[in-house]
Amino acid sequence: MNSTKLDPRLQKLIDMGETGTNIMHGELKNLMLDAEQGLLNVSELQDYPTYRYISGRLDALTEIYIMTYNLSFAINERAKQRG
């Protein structure tokens, strides 16, 4: 199995010239929305372990999302300084 094979829609974005940080940023948004929906579907009182897991996942995704956002701005700023 080739572990570097991408989902076809992600490969299409690469083929169209989209940057890796923009692709990651978009994918993280989707994953965050899924996690938020998961939190809406389970209450803390109903299923505490699942609630905590989804909440922690959302926190981690948010941190990475912010990092991709900051990386994108830093890369653009560097390009301006060189250009």
Residue pairs with C-beta under 8 A, 6 or more apart in sequence:
6 14
10 23
10 27
13 22
13 23
14 23
19 72
19 75
21 68
21 71
21 72
21 75
22 72
24 64
24 68
25 65
25 68
25 69
25 72
28 61
28 64
28 65
28 68
29 65
31 61
32 58
32 61
32 62
32 65
35 54
35 57
35 58
35 61
36 58
38 54
39 51
39 54
39 55
39 58
42 50
42 51
42 54
43 51
44 51
44 52
